[in-house]
Amino acid sequence: MKPIIIDTNKCTSCRNCEKICPGDVIRMVDGYPKIVYGDDCWYCGSCQVECPENAITIKFPYLIR
């Protein structure tokens, strides 16, 4: 499961998500942000908070014990 979902219909390629991601999970590819290291996502929410178009959704994993 990918932790970050980017709606490319809403995205304006502002690069905020790429700049703010502390895990270097997001990179610009062909003018749009792509998740390149999804398994390294910290679920910090920085990309979602900094997106001016609300184009990013974070799917939090279920904790099963």
N, C-alpha and C positions, 0 to 999 in steps of 0.2 A: 504494500500500500504506500502510495506517495503521500507524505505528510502535508505537502503544500500544493494547492490547486490554484492555478493562475488562469483567470478568464481573459483570454486574448481579445475577446470582443470589447471588453472594458479597458484593457491596458493601453496606455498611451506611450509606453516605452520611456518613461521618465528616469529610469535607472535607480530610483530610490531604494527598491528592494535589494538590488545588487550591492549598492554602496553600504547599506546598513547591516546586512547579514553577517553576524559575528562568526558563523561557521563556514563562510565562503561556499554556501550551498547553491546559491543562485548566480547564474552567469548570463550575460546577454549573448544570444545566438541568433543570427539573422534578424537583428533588430528587436527581438522580443526576449523577455526573461525565460530561462529554462532552468529546471531543477537538475543540476548535474551530480550532486552528491546527496540525494534524498535520505539515505541512511544516516548521514551525519547531522541531520537537522536536530536542533536542541529544543524545538517547539517554544522558542522564546517569544514569538509573536511580533518581533520587530518589523518584519517585512509587511505584515498585515496592518500594523498600526501606521506605518509610514506611507502606505499606498494611498495617494489622493483620490483614486478612482474606485476604491473598495473592490479591486479586482482579485484580491488574494484571500483564500480561505485556508485555514489550517485544520487538518483532521487529526485530532488527538487520539493516540492509540488507547485501546482498552487495557486496563491493568487486570490481568487474571491471575489469581493466586490459588 
